[in-house]
Amino acid sequence: MTLYPRLITDALSTVIYPGTKKNLIEGEMLADNLRIDGMSVSFSLIFPRETDPFLKSTLKAAEAAIHFHVSADVNVTITPEFLSKQRPEPGKMLPEVKNVIAVSSGKGGVGKSTVAVNLAIALARLGYKVGLLDTDIFGPSVPKMLGVEDARPYAVNIDGRDLIEPIEKYGVKLLSIGFFVSPETATLWRGGMASNALKQLIGDAHWGDLDFFILDTPPGTSDIHLTLLQTLAITGAVIVSTPQEVALADARKGIDMYQNAKVNVPILGLVENMAWFTPAELPENRYYIFGHEGCKRLAEEMHLPLLAQIPLVQSIRESGDEGAPAATRVDTATGQAFINLAQAVASVTRRRNREQPPTHIVSTE
């Protein structure tokens, strides 16, 4: 018996792929590498993704069809190919990112997102390549603070994978679940759904080459934090707190979470936000509304650097609400405060990388 391509394609046209309800030829699943050598035939079938639930059954059905319609003596070799490559495994999702920095707080309302956004912009102003991920699935605020609420990321094909292209603003690449949900609607998701969405924003996005990948984490300790620790090797954490004793008590819990033996993420330092209030008409005056240098004392107690003391200034709140954060204006005192913070974070990160081993992801076992 002599084999020729038409015999093979006719046999494959009898196999229906459940994913499209079309046969393998009609659905254009046969690659253009059909080879015949005597009674041996080899070719590839193209599937949408590596996790295709119909992959094994389709391969078996294709081989059986050739044996039934052509000859049982045909030696069949079928290789699967994929339109969309699989997401890299945890710990290997961002191979081009040098440093992953988690900006965290023990409680809400201490200005953590304000610090994270301004830190990212300030690092970009210093010439670093920066990404910013809003990991607060239930209360995303980064799109509003950067004036990109109406932005809608699009997909790009990179090395066979369809990836989300981050929005870019002020030299920072950024993504947030806020780009994909209605700002007027509450996000009512169970923990697993939120974690899966977060993994998509990390592993299915085109972040590229970054010096710093800033994570604006939710307040407290939650499923989201655990997902981040199990997905990314976090270089270090920056803890944000006000000087208030209530906030400091929660900041200790945040520090403890990262310093837990199973987590072992270095604390790069503390940021004292709303350190004092200075009215515009009395620029030399300082009023310690939330307490005096409480975060500084905590840093000394924990033997951690105090990276910055950011004053409570009306313009910081206004600039965030207007989508033009304080760090975009380096000619102002508040803008310079965030530039100084960025320089401190870059410095302590370099020292951490010299003196300490790389962080590993937290085991799921």
Contacts in CASP RR format, 6 or more apart in sequence:
PFRMAT RR
TARGET T0000
AUTHOR 0000-0000-0000
METHOD contacts of the structure
MODEL  1
MTLYPRLITDALSTVIYPGTKKNLIEGEMLADNLRIDGMSVSFSLIFPRE
TDPFLKSTLKAAEAAIHFHVSADVNVTITPEFLSKQRPEPGKMLPEVKNV
IAVSSGKGGVGKSTVAVNLAIALARLGYKVGLLDTDIFGPSVPKMLGVED
ARPYAVNIDGRDLIEPIEKYGVKLLSIGFFVSPETATLWRGGMASNALKQ
LIGDAHWGDLDFFILDTPPGTSDIHLTLLQTLAITGAVIVSTPQEVALAD
ARKGIDMYQNAKVNVPILGLVENMAWFTPAELPENRYYIFGHEGCKRLAE
EMHLPLLAQIPLVQSIRESGDEGAPAATRVDTATGQAFINLAQAVASVTR
RRNREQPPTHIVSTE
1 39 0 8 1.000
1 71 0 8 1.000
1 73 0 8 1.000
3 36 0 8 1.000
3 38 0 8 1.000
3 39 0 8 1.000
3 41 0 8 1.000
3 70 0 8 1.000
3 74 0 8 1.000
4 36 0 8 1.000
5 34 0 8 1.000
5 36 0 8 1.000
7 69 0 8 1.000
7 70 0 8 1.000
8 34 0 8 1.000
8 36 0 8 1.000
8 41 0 8 1.000
8 43 0 8 1.000
8 66 0 8 1.000
8 70 0 8 1.000
9 25 0 8 1.000
9 30 0 8 1.000
9 34 0 8 1.000
10 69 0 8 1.000
11 65 0 8 1.000
11 66 0 8 1.000
11 68 0 8 1.000
11 69 0 8 1.000
11 70 0 8 1.000
12 23 0 8 1.000
12 24 0 8 1.000
12 25 0 8 1.000
12 30 0 8 1.000
12 62 0 8 1.000
12 65 0 8 1.000
12 66 0 8 1.000
13 23 0 8 1.000
13 24 0 8 1.000
13 25 0 8 1.000
13 26 0 8 1.000
14 23 0 8 1.000
14 65 0 8 1.000
14 69 0 8 1.000
15 23 0 8 1.000
15 24 0 8 1.000
15 58 0 8 1.000
15 61 0 8 1.000
15 62 0 8 1.000
15 65 0 8 1.000
16 22 0 8 1.000
16 23 0 8 1.000
17 23 0 8 1.000
17 24 0 8 1.000
17 27 0 8 1.000
17 29 0 8 1.000
17 54 0 8 1.000
17 58 0 8 1.000
18 54 0 8 1.000
18 57 0 8 1.000
18 58 0 8 1.000
19 54 0 8 1.000
20 27 0 8 1.000
24 30 0 8 1.000
24 45 0 8 1.000
24 58 0 8 1.000
24 62 0 8 1.000
28 46 0 8 1.000
29 45 0 8 1.000
29 46 0 8 1.000
29 47 0 8 1.000
30 43 0 8 1.000
30 44 0 8 1.000
30 45 0 8 1.000
30 46 0 8 1.000
31 43 0 8 1.000
31 44 0 8 1.000
31 45 0 8 1.000
31 46 0 8 1.000
31 81 0 8 1.000
33 42 0 8 1.000
33 43 0 8 1.000
33 44 0 8 1.000
34 41 0 8 1.000
34 42 0 8 1.000
34 43 0 8 1.000
35 41 0 8 1.000
35 42 0 8 1.000
35 43 0 8 1.000
39 71 0 8 1.000
39 73 0 8 1.000
39 74 0 8 1.000
39 75 0 8 1.000
40 74 0 8 1.000
40 75 0 8 1.000
40 77 0 8 1.000
41 66 0 8 1.000
41 74 0 8 1.000
41 75 0 8 1.000
41 76 0 8 1.000
41 77 0 8 1.000
42 76 0 8 1.000
42 77 0 8 1.000
42 78 0 8 1.000
42 79 0 8 1.000
43 77 0 8 1.000
43 78 0 8 1.000
43 79 0 8 1.000
44 78 0 8 1.000
44 79 0 8 1.000
44 80 0 8 1.000
44 81 0 8 1.000
45 58 0 8 1.000
45 59 0 8 1.000
45 62 0 8 1.000
45 78 0 8 1.000
45 79 0 8 1.000
45 80 0 8 1.000
45 81 0 8 1.000
46 80 0 8 1.000
46 81 0 8 1.000
46 82 0 8 1.000
46 83 0 8 1.000
47 54 0 8 1.000
47 55 0 8 1.000
47 58 0 8 1.000
47 80 0 8 1.000
47 81 0 8 1.000
47 82 0 8 1.000
47 83 0 8 1.000
48 82 0 8 1.000
48 83 0 8 1.000
48 84 0 8 1.000
49 82 0 8 1.000
49 83 0 8 1.000
49 84 0 8 1.000
49 85 0 8 1.000
49 86 0 8 1.000
50 82 0 8 1.000
50 85 0 8 1.000
50 86 0 8 1.000
51 86 0 8 1.000
52 82 0 8 1.000
55 80 0 8 1.000
59 78 0 8 1.000
59 80 0 8 1.000
62 76 0 8 1.000
62 78 0 8 1.000
63 76 0 8 1.000
63 78 0 8 1.000
66 74 0 8 1.000
66 76 0 8 1.000
67 74 0 8 1.000
67 76 0 8 1.000
83 160 0 8 1.000
84 160 0 8 1.000
84 161 0 8 1.000
84 162 0 8 1.000
85 159 0 8 1.000
85 160 0 8 1.000
85 161 0 8 1.000
87 93 0 8 1.000
87 161 0 8 1.000
87 199 0 8 1.000
87 203 0 8 1.000
87 204 0 8 1.000
88 95 0 8 1.000
88 203 0 8 1.000
90 230 0 8 1.000
90 231 0 8 1.000
90 232 0 8 1.000
90 361 0 8 1.000
91 231 0 8 1.000
91 232 0 8 1.000
91 233 0 8 1.000
91 361 0 8 1.000
93 202 0 8 1.000
93 203 0 8 1.000
93 231 0 8 1.000
93 232 0 8 1.000
94 100 0 8 1.000
94 202 0 8 1.000
94 203 0 8 1.000
94 207 0 8 1.000
94 208 0 8 1.000
94 210 0 8 1.000
94 213 0 8 1.000
94 232 0 8 1.000
96 207 0 8 1.000
96 208 0 8 1.000
96 209 0 8 1.000
96 210 0 8 1.000
97 207 0 8 1.000
97 208 0 8 1.000
97 209 0 8 1.000
97 210 0 8 1.000
97 213 0 8 1.000
98 210 0 8 1.000
98 211 0 8 1.000
98 212 0 8 1.000
99 211 0 8 1.000
99 212 0 8 1.000
99 213 0 8 1.000
99 235 0 8 1.000
99 236 0 8 1.000
99 349 0 8 1.000
99 353 0 8 1.000
100 213 0 8 1.000
100 215 0 8 1.000
100 232 0 8 1.000
100 233 0 8 1.000
100 234 0 8 1.000
100 235 0 8 1.000
100 236 0 8 1.000
101 212 0 8 1.000
101 213 0 8 1.000
101 214 0 8 1.000
101 215 0 8 1.000
101 234 0 8 1.000
101 235 0 8 1.000
101 236 0 8 1.000
101 237 0 8 1.000
101 238 0 8 1.000
101 268 0 8 1.000
101 345 0 8 1.000
101 349 0 8 1.000
102 215 0 8 1.000
102 217 0 8 1.000
102 228 0 8 1.000
102 234 0 8 1.000
102 236 0 8 1.000
102 237 0 8 1.000
102 238 0 8 1.000
102 258 0 8 1.000
102 265 0 8 1.000
103 112 0 8 1.000
103 115 0 8 1.000
103 116 0 8 1.000
103 119 0 8 1.000
103 214 0 8 1.000
103 215 0 8 1.000
103 216 0 8 1.000
103 217 0 8 1.000
103 237 0 8 1.000
103 238 0 8 1.000
103 240 0 8 1.000
104 112 0 8 1.000
104 217 0 8 1.000
104 220 0 8 1.000
104 225 0 8 1.000
104 237 0 8 1.000
104 238 0 8 1.000
104 239 0 8 1.000
104 240 0 8 1.000
104 254 0 8 1.000
104 258 0 8 1.000
105 111 0 8 1.000
105 112 0 8 1.000
105 219 0 8 1.000
105 220 0 8 1.000
105 239 0 8 1.000
105 240 0 8 1.000
105 241 0 8 1.000
105 247 0 8 1.000
105 250 0 8 1.000
105 251 0 8 1.000
105 254 0 8 1.000
106 219 0 8 1.000
106 220 0 8 1.000
106 221 0 8 1.000
106 239 0 8 1.000
106 241 0 8 1.000
106 247 0 8 1.000
106 250 0 8 1.000
106 251 0 8 1.000
106 253 0 8 1.000
106 254 0 8 1.000
107 219 0 8 1.000
107 220 0 8 1.000
107 246 0 8 1.000
107 247 0 8 1.000
107 250 0 8 1.000
107 251 0 8 1.000
108 219 0 8 1.000
108 220 0 8 1.000
109 219 0 8 1.000
110 219 0 8 1.000
110 240 0 8 1.000
110 241 0 8 1.000
110 242 0 8 1.000
110 247 0 8 1.000
110 273 0 8 1.000
110 274 0 8 1.000
111 240 0 8 1.000
111 273 0 8 1.000
111 274 0 8 1.000
112 216 0 8 1.000
112 217 0 8 1.000
112 219 0 8 1.000
112 240 0 8 1.000
112 273 0 8 1.000
113 134 0 8 1.000
113 136 0 8 1.000
113 141 0 8 1.000
113 142 0 8 1.000
113 145 0 8 1.000
113 216 0 8 1.000
114 145 0 8 1.000
114 273 0 8 1.000
114 316 0 8 1.000
114 317 0 8 1.000
114 320 0 8 1.000
114 325 0 8 1.000
115 238 0 8 1.000
115 240 0 8 1.000
115 271 0 8 1.000
115 273 0 8 1.000
115 310 0 8 1.000
115 341 0 8 1.000
116 132 0 8 1.000
116 142 0 8 1.000
116 214 0 8 1.000
116 215 0 8 1.000
116 216 0 8 1.000
117 132 0 8 1.000
117 142 0 8 1.000
117 145 0 8 1.000
117 146 0 8 1.000
117 216 0 8 1.000
117 320 0 8 1.000
117 325 0 8 1.000
117 327 0 8 1.000
118 325 0 8 1.000
118 326 0 8 1.000
118 327 0 8 1.000
118 335 0 8 1.000
118 338 0 8 1.000
118 341 0 8 1.000
119 214 0 8 1.000
119 238 0 8 1.000
119 327 0 8 1.000
119 338 0 8 1.000
119 341 0 8 1.000
119 342 0 8 1.000
119 345 0 8 1.000
120 130 0 8 1.000
120 131 0 8 1.000
120 132 0 8 1.000
120 172 0 8 1.000
120 174 0 8 1.000
120 212 0 8 1.000
120 214 0 8 1.000
121 130 0 8 1.000
121 170 0 8 1.000
121 171 0 8 1.000
121 172 0 8 1.000
121 325 0 8 1.000
121 327 0 8 1.000
121 328 0 8 1.000
121 338 0 8 1.000
122 327 0 8 1.000
122 335 0 8 1.000
122 338 0 8 1.000
122 339 0 8 1.000
122 341 0 8 1.000
122 342 0 8 1.000
123 130 0 8 1.000
123 211 0 8 1.000
123 212 0 8 1.000
123 214 0 8 1.000
123 342 0 8 1.000
123 345 0 8 1.000
123 346 0 8 1.000
124 130 0 8 1.000
124 170 0 8 1.000
124 171 0 8 1.000
124 172 0 8 1.000
125 327 0 8 1.000
125 330 0 8 1.000
125 339 0 8 1.000
125 342 0 8 1.000
126 339 0 8 1.000
126 342 0 8 1.000
126 343 0 8 1.000
126 346 0 8 1.000
128 211 0 8 1.000
128 212 0 8 1.000
128 346 0 8 1.000
129 209 0 8 1.000
129 210 0 8 1.000
129 211 0 8 1.000
129 212 0 8 1.000
130 171 0 8 1.000
130 172 0 8 1.000
130 173 0 8 1.000
130 210 0 8 1.000
130 211 0 8 1.000
130 212 0 8 1.000
130 213 0 8 1.000
130 214 0 8 1.000
131 166 0 8 1.000
131 172 0 8 1.000
131 173 0 8 1.000
131 174 0 8 1.000
131 207 0 8 1.000
131 210 0 8 1.000
131 212 0 8 1.000
131 213 0 8 1.000
131 214 0 8 1.000
132 142 0 8 1.000
132 172 0 8 1.000
132 173 0 8 1.000
132 174 0 8 1.000
132 175 0 8 1.000
132 213 0 8 1.000
132 214 0 8 1.000
132 216 0 8 1.000
133 174 0 8 1.000
133 175 0 8 1.000
133 176 0 8 1.000
133 201 0 8 1.000
133 202 0 8 1.000
133 213 0 8 1.000
133 214 0 8 1.000
133 215 0 8 1.000
133 216 0 8 1.000
134 140 0 8 1.000
134 141 0 8 1.000
134 142 0 8 1.000
134 143 0 8 1.000
134 174 0 8 1.000
134 175 0 8 1.000
134 176 0 8 1.000
134 177 0 8 1.000
134 178 0 8 1.000
134 216 0 8 1.000
135 198 0 8 1.000
135 201 0 8 1.000
135 215 0 8 1.000
135 216 0 8 1.000
135 217 0 8 1.000
135 218 0 8 1.000
135 224 0 8 1.000
135 228 0 8 1.000
136 177 0 8 1.000
136 216 0 8 1.000
136 217 0 8 1.000
136 218 0 8 1.000
136 224 0 8 1.000
137 177 0 8 1.000
137 187 0 8 1.000
137 189 0 8 1.000
137 194 0 8 1.000
137 197 0 8 1.000
137 198 0 8 1.000
137 218 0 8 1.000
137 224 0 8 1.000
138 186 0 8 1.000
138 187 0 8 1.000
138 189 0 8 1.000
138 194 0 8 1.000
138 218 0 8 1.000
139 187 0 8 1.000
139 218 0 8 1.000
140 176 0 8 1.000
140 177 0 8 1.000
140 178 0 8 1.000
140 181 0 8 1.000
141 216 0 8 1.000
142 174 0 8 1.000
142 176 0 8 1.000
142 178 0 8 1.000
142 216 0 8 1.000
143 149 0 8 1.000
143 151 0 8 1.000
143 176 0 8 1.000
143 178 0 8 1.000
143 179 0 8 1.000
143 183 0 8 1.000
144 183 0 8 1.000
144 320 0 8 1.000
144 321 0 8 1.000
144 323 0 8 1.000
145 320 0 8 1.000
145 321 0 8 1.000
145 323 0 8 1.000
145 325 0 8 1.000
146 169 0 8 1.000
146 170 0 8 1.000
146 172 0 8 1.000
146 174 0 8 1.000
146 323 0 8 1.000
146 325 0 8 1.000
147 169 0 8 1.000
147 322 0 8 1.000
147 323 0 8 1.000
147 324 0 8 1.000
148 167 0 8 1.000
148 169 0 8 1.000
148 174 0 8 1.000
148 179 0 8 1.000
149 183 0 8 1.000
151 167 0 8 1.000
151 179 0 8 1.000
152 179 0 8 1.000
153 164 0 8 1.000
153 165 0 8 1.000
153 166 0 8 1.000
153 167 0 8 1.000
153 175 0 8 1.000
153 179 0 8 1.000
154 164 0 8 1.000
154 165 0 8 1.000
155 162 0 8 1.000
155 163 0 8 1.000
155 164 0 8 1.000
155 165 0 8 1.000
156 162 0 8 1.000
156 163 0 8 1.000
156 165 0 8 1.000
156 206 0 8 1.000
157 163 0 8 1.000
158 206 0 8 1.000
161 204 0 8 1.000
162 204 0 8 1.000
163 204 0 8 1.000
163 205 0 8 1.000
163 206 0 8 1.000
164 175 0 8 1.000
164 200 0 8 1.000
164 201 0 8 1.000
164 204 0 8 1.000
164 205 0 8 1.000
164 206 0 8 1.000
165 205 0 8 1.000
165 206 0 8 1.000
166 173 0 8 1.000
166 174 0 8 1.000
166 175 0 8 1.000
166 205 0 8 1.000
166 206 0 8 1.000
166 207 0 8 1.000
167 173 0 8 1.000
167 174 0 8 1.000
167 175 0 8 1.000
167 179 0 8 1.000
168 174 0 8 1.000
170 325 0 8 1.000
170 327 0 8 1.000
170 328 0 8 1.000
173 207 0 8 1.000
173 210 0 8 1.000
175 201 0 8 1.000
175 205 0 8 1.000
176 201 0 8 1.000
177 187 0 8 1.000
177 197 0 8 1.000
177 198 0 8 1.000
177 201 0 8 1.000
181 187 0 8 1.000
187 194 0 8 1.000
189 197 0 8 1.000
191 223 0 8 1.000
192 223 0 8 1.000
194 223 0 8 1.000
194 224 0 8 1.000
194 227 0 8 1.000
195 223 0 8 1.000
195 224 0 8 1.000
195 227 0 8 1.000
198 224 0 8 1.000
198 227 0 8 1.000
198 228 0 8 1.000
198 231 0 8 1.000
199 227 0 8 1.000
199 231 0 8 1.000
202 231 0 8 1.000
202 232 0 8 1.000
207 213 0 8 1.000
212 345 0 8 1.000
212 346 0 8 1.000
212 349 0 8 1.000
215 228 0 8 1.000
215 232 0 8 1.000
215 234 0 8 1.000
217 224 0 8 1.000
217 225 0 8 1.000
217 228 0 8 1.000
218 224 0 8 1.000
218 225 0 8 1.000
220 250 0 8 1.000
220 253 0 8 1.000
220 254 0 8 1.000
221 253 0 8 1.000
221 254 0 8 1.000
221 257 0 8 1.000
225 257 0 8 1.000
226 362 0 8 1.000
228 234 0 8 1.000
229 263 0 8 1.000
229 265 0 8 1.000
229 361 0 8 1.000
229 362 0 8 1.000
230 361 0 8 1.000
230 362 0 8 1.000
230 363 0 8 1.000
230 364 0 8 1.000
231 361 0 8 1.000
232 361 0 8 1.000
233 358 0 8 1.000
233 359 0 8 1.000
233 360 0 8 1.000
233 361 0 8 1.000
234 265 0 8 1.000
234 359 0 8 1.000
235 265 0 8 1.000
235 266 0 8 1.000
235 349 0 8 1.000
235 352 0 8 1.000
235 353 0 8 1.000
235 359 0 8 1.000
236 258 0 8 1.000
236 265 0 8 1.000
236 266 0 8 1.000
236 267 0 8 1.000
236 268 0 8 1.000
236 349 0 8 1.000
236 352 0 8 1.000
236 359 0 8 1.000
237 258 0 8 1.000
237 265 0 8 1.000
237 266 0 8 1.000
237 267 0 8 1.000
237 268 0 8 1.000
237 269 0 8 1.000
238 267 0 8 1.000
238 268 0 8 1.000
238 269 0 8 1.000
238 270 0 8 1.000
238 271 0 8 1.000
238 307 0 8 1.000
238 345 0 8 1.000
239 251 0 8 1.000
239 254 0 8 1.000
239 255 0 8 1.000
239 267 0 8 1.000
239 269 0 8 1.000
239 270 0 8 1.000
239 271 0 8 1.000
240 251 0 8 1.000
240 270 0 8 1.000
240 271 0 8 1.000
240 273 0 8 1.000
241 247 0 8 1.000
241 248 0 8 1.000
241 250 0 8 1.000
241 251 0 8 1.000
241 270 0 8 1.000
241 271 0 8 1.000
241 272 0 8 1.000
241 273 0 8 1.000
241 295 0 8 1.000
241 298 0 8 1.000
242 272 0 8 1.000
242 273 0 8 1.000
242 274 0 8 1.000
242 275 0 8 1.000
242 290 0 8 1.000
242 295 0 8 1.000
243 272 0 8 1.000
243 274 0 8 1.000
243 275 0 8 1.000
243 288 0 8 1.000
243 290 0 8 1.000
243 291 0 8 1.000
243 292 0 8 1.000
243 293 0 8 1.000
243 294 0 8 1.000
243 295 0 8 1.000
243 296 0 8 1.000
244 290 0 8 1.000
244 291 0 8 1.000
244 294 0 8 1.000
245 294 0 8 1.000
247 290 0 8 1.000
248 294 0 8 1.000
248 295 0 8 1.000
248 298 0 8 1.000
251 270 0 8 1.000
251 295 0 8 1.000
251 298 0 8 1.000
252 298 0 8 1.000
255 267 0 8 1.000
255 302 0 8 1.000
255 304 0 8 1.000
257 263 0 8 1.000
258 265 0 8 1.000
258 266 0 8 1.000
258 267 0 8 1.000
259 265 0 8 1.000
259 267 0 8 1.000
262 362 0 8 1.000
262 363 0 8 1.000
263 362 0 8 1.000
264 359 0 8 1.000
264 360 0 8 1.000
265 359 0 8 1.000
266 352 0 8 1.000
266 356 0 8 1.000
266 359 0 8 1.000
267 302 0 8 1.000
267 304 0 8 1.000
268 305 0 8 1.000
268 307 0 8 1.000
268 345 0 8 1.000
268 348 0 8 1.000
268 349 0 8 1.000
268 352 0 8 1.000
269 299 0 8 1.000
269 304 0 8 1.000
269 305 0 8 1.000
269 306 0 8 1.000
269 307 0 8 1.000
269 348 0 8 1.000
270 295 0 8 1.000
270 298 0 8 1.000
270 299 0 8 1.000
270 302 0 8 1.000
270 304 0 8 1.000
270 305 0 8 1.000
270 306 0 8 1.000
270 307 0 8 1.000
271 295 0 8 1.000
271 306 0 8 1.000
271 307 0 8 1.000
271 308 0 8 1.000
271 309 0 8 1.000
271 310 0 8 1.000
271 341 0 8 1.000
272 293 0 8 1.000
272 294 0 8 1.000
272 295 0 8 1.000
272 296 0 8 1.000
272 306 0 8 1.000
272 308 0 8 1.000
272 309 0 8 1.000
272 310 0 8 1.000
273 310 0 8 1.000
273 312 0 8 1.000
274 289 0 8 1.000
274 290 0 8 1.000
274 310 0 8 1.000
274 311 0 8 1.000
274 312 0 8 1.000
275 288 0 8 1.000
275 293 0 8 1.000
275 295 0 8 1.000
275 309 0 8 1.000
275 310 0 8 1.000
275 311 0 8 1.000
275 312 0 8 1.000
276 286 0 8 1.000
276 287 0 8 1.000
276 288 0 8 1.000
276 289 0 8 1.000
276 309 0 8 1.000
276 311 0 8 1.000
276 312 0 8 1.000
277 286 0 8 1.000
277 287 0 8 1.000
277 288 0 8 1.000
277 289 0 8 1.000
277 311 0 8 1.000
277 312 0 8 1.000
277 313 0 8 1.000
278 284 0 8 1.000
278 285 0 8 1.000
278 286 0 8 1.000
278 287 0 8 1.000
278 311 0 8 1.000
278 312 0 8 1.000
278 313 0 8 1.000
279 285 0 8 1.000
279 287 0 8 1.000
280 314 0 8 1.000
280 315 0 8 1.000
286 311 0 8 1.000
289 312 0 8 1.000
290 312 0 8 1.000
293 309 0 8 1.000
295 306 0 8 1.000
295 309 0 8 1.000
296 306 0 8 1.000
296 309 0 8 1.000
299 305 0 8 1.000
299 306 0 8 1.000
300 306 0 8 1.000
305 344 0 8 1.000
305 348 0 8 1.000
307 341 0 8 1.000
307 344 0 8 1.000
307 345 0 8 1.000
307 348 0 8 1.000
308 337 0 8 1.000
308 338 0 8 1.000
308 340 0 8 1.000
308 341 0 8 1.000
308 344 0 8 1.000
310 316 0 8 1.000
310 334 0 8 1.000
310 337 0 8 1.000
310 338 0 8 1.000
310 341 0 8 1.000
311 334 0 8 1.000
311 337 0 8 1.000
313 326 0 8 1.000
313 333 0 8 1.000
313 334 0 8 1.000
315 326 0 8 1.000
315 332 0 8 1.000
315 334 0 8 1.000
316 326 0 8 1.000
316 334 0 8 1.000
319 325 0 8 1.000
319 326 0 8 1.000
319 328 0 8 1.000
319 329 0 8 1.000
320 326 0 8 1.000
326 332 0 8 1.000
326 334 0 8 1.000
326 335 0 8 1.000
326 337 0 8 1.000
326 338 0 8 1.000
327 335 0 8 1.000
327 338 0 8 1.000
327 339 0 8 1.000
327 342 0 8 1.000
328 335 0 8 1.000
329 335 0 8 1.000
330 336 0 8 1.000
330 339 0 8 1.000
END
